[in-house]
């Protein structure tokens, strides 16, 4: 079985990423091993929401700049783009706040709106969603370089290479699909099928983990300095290895289960660069709500009706922007009598899109009595 190369580079400052990114790719064989002259290459960062790069919600612009330069070096044509989560109506503001507009302007690279470019539907063999929309930007390019942020995720536990591809679905369709794939397993199936659909186009994945996010990510967790850049041409193996580095049992990942990936895959991995113990990853905190996934299935079958977590609104923090209402696929959130958003627990499907998209961290988790007993936060 051929070895899968993973490069691990220690980098403690975004001002140093140009050399660090170049080293990470060179260890894999160099950019010319993945990209040919004149090809159109989509550089796909994580641009979840209009957040400053210091918040560790989005891929840092200097990572994007470094990859743009590499693509140009081989005579290929880079374009940059992503579709933000939920109902982000002002894409230009997102580009400005995340500093993507600045970087692309300085590097003279086109910054693409996935929504404006249109989309096409495809049957990707997903049991819950018959046909899935993908942006024409992703479909029309010759190859994709994925630049995910290393983060936790309240629904999926972890967000890196494979999860980053969900941004290839444009606009509010992402919210719509959550309605039909609201559970961890169903969403894992959808993400797996999206990955398999685009797998042949992904030239390599490079993870921005200099500043990472732990806790209840992908937008409301805590920033953690981990000083890591990781890269591989196999996004699934890279995700599995990073999860293992973070102390997470990869057998609990629905995506990796779908791909029939176990720890045995690590025997076919060649680690280049730094050793895995070189990074600040001990006691990495995963989302508290995902402890539910660790319960034996027979307990869920018996007590499932009484073991739940729903979204709720902290009115002391809420700024009444109503983005949670527009981001809820189940229509479970409506303005209350006091004009603050109110979550109808009976309609809430626990997809936590509202938590993901709230810019003020005003979405909290309401737990059943059993959940409070068995799922105490650290």
Order of alpha helices (4+ residues) and beta strands (2+ residues): beta-alpha-beta-alpha-beta-alpha-alpha-beta-beta-beta-alpha-beta-beta-beta-alpha-alpha-alpha-beta-beta-alpha-alpha-beta-alpha-beta-alpha-beta-beta-alpha-beta-alpha
